[in-house]
Amino acid sequence: AASGGNHGVAVAYAAQRLGVRATIFLPDITSPAKVERIKGYGAKLMIAGSRYADALAASEKHVAQAGAMSVHAYDQAETMLGQGSVALELEQDAPDIDTLLVAVGGGGLIGGIAAWYGGRRRIVAVEPEQSPTLHAAFAAGAPVDAPAGGIAADSLAPRRVGQLMFPIARAHVEKVLLVSDEAIRQAQA
């Protein structure tokens, strides 16, 4: 798997629980805490480049050479189904919720959540101004390359949103809010 960190942690955890090996490819900007969690679950860690796209390319090369199974961070049906299960839990815990704000990187999480709710709730995407993948896709009418920078680049900055999630997002995501790095810093304080 390639990851900015969170997906890698999840894959490493699942692999440990299943007793199978996992190799996780990360960019060098990944947070040290996420790196340590991945290592703690026993996955083999490979640092590849400075952005998620670099880690993804290295992961794809590894899959082709080793015949390993790929677990894409956001553009794979099984991953989106798992990420969408968050919406099931939200609906069980807060059945009266009317609006969800969902952080977007590659779009698997918001695609899964939007698919679950299917228009029954307002879904609003939230992205860093410097990594506006879904915003750019909405403007272009299809997934397109977008800038990949800013404070959240370690976890929310692939080049573009996934192909699988885009029609779901177009149908069920009301809008995209862009958030400045300064606002992200303030929220983390």
Secondary structure, 3 states (H helix, E strand, C coil): CECCCHHHHHHHHHHHHHCCCCEEEECCCCCHHHHHHHHHCCCEEEECCCCHHHHHHHHHHHHHHHCCCCCCCCCCHHHHHHHHHHHHHHHHHCCCCCEEEEECCCCHHHHHHHHHHCCCCEEEEEEECCCCHHHHHHHHCCCCCCCCCCCCCCCCCCCCCCCCCHHHHHHHCCEEEEECHHHHHHHHC
